[in-house]
Amino acid sequence: MSGLMAWDIPALWASSVGAAAGALTNYWLQKGYVFRCVKSHERVVLLYSASVVGS
């Protein structure tokens, strides 16, 4: 976010991109390393997306 704001990107857009990047990184790390999930990616990503949007 701060890197984007340094390039004069509006705070709303920089915050949105930062939140999306954080959510994708968090999903990848949790599914692959923390929980070692073996469920189908399609179902899990929908549930995770709903959780991210809800929060």
C-alpha contacts under 8 A as a table, 3 or more apart, distances in Angstrom:
res1	aa1	res2	aa2	distance
1	M	4	L	5.22
1	M	5	M	6.20
1	M	11	A	7.87
1	M	14	A	4.87
1	M	15	S	5.53
1	M	17	V	7.14
1	M	18	G	5.14
2	S	5	M	4.97
2	S	6	A	6.10
2	S	14	A	7.51
3	G	6	A	5.09
3	G	7	W	6.70
4	L	7	W	5.16
4	L	8	D	6.77
4	L	9	I	5.54
4	L	14	A	5.58
5	M	8	D	4.97
5	M	9	I	4.89
5	M	10	P	6.46
5	M	11	A	6.35
5	M	14	A	6.26
6	A	9	I	7.27
9	I	13	W	6.75
9	I	14	A	6.21
10	P	13	W	5.57
10	P	14	A	6.23
11	A	14	A	5.04
11	A	15	S	5.86
12	L	15	S	5.23
12	L	16	S	6.16
13	W	16	S	5.06
13	W	17	V	6.18
14	A	17	V	5.25
14	A	18	G	6.09
15	S	18	G	5.03
15	S	19	A	6.06
16	S	19	A	5.15
16	S	20	A	6.18
17	V	20	A	5.15
17	V	21	A	6.10
18	G	21	A	5.17
18	G	22	G	6.08
19	A	22	G	5.06
19	A	23	A	6.11
20	A	23	A	5.09
20	A	24	L	6.21
21	A	24	L	5.24
21	A	25	T	6.15
22	G	25	T	5.15
22	G	26	N	5.95
23	A	26	N	5.03
23	A	27	Y	6.06
23	A	52	V	7.19
24	L	27	Y	5.15
24	L	28	W	6.20
25	T	28	W	5.20
25	T	29	L	6.17
26	N	29	L	5.24
26	N	30	Q	5.97
27	Y	30	Q	5.26
27	Y	31	K	5.91
27	Y	48	Y	7.43
28	W	31	K	5.44
28	W	32	G	5.94
28	W	33	Y	7.97
29	L	32	G	5.38
29	L	33	Y	5.39
29	L	34	V	6.54
30	Q	33	Y	5.63
30	Q	34	V	4.68
30	Q	35	F	5.87
30	Q	36	R	7.70
31	K	34	V	6.36
31	K	35	F	5.64
31	K	36	R	5.78
31	K	37	C	5.47
32	G	35	F	6.66
32	G	36	R	5.16
32	G	37	C	6.70
33	Y	36	R	5.61
39	K	43	R	7.57
39	K	44	V	6.93
40	S	43	R	5.74
40	S	44	V	6.43
41	H	44	V	5.22
41	H	45	V	5.88
42	E	45	V	5.50
42	E	46	L	6.43
43	R	46	L	5.35
43	R	47	L	6.45
44	V	47	L	5.17
44	V	48	Y	6.08
45	V	48	Y	4.99
45	V	49	S	5.89
46	L	49	S	5.06
46	L	50	A	6.22
47	L	50	A	5.19
47	L	51	S	6.32
48	Y	51	S	5.00
48	Y	52	V	6.21
49	S	52	V	5.07
49	S	53	V	6.11
50	A	53	V	5.20
50	A	54	G	5.96
51	S	54	G	5.07
51	S	55	S	6.17
52	V	55	S	5.23
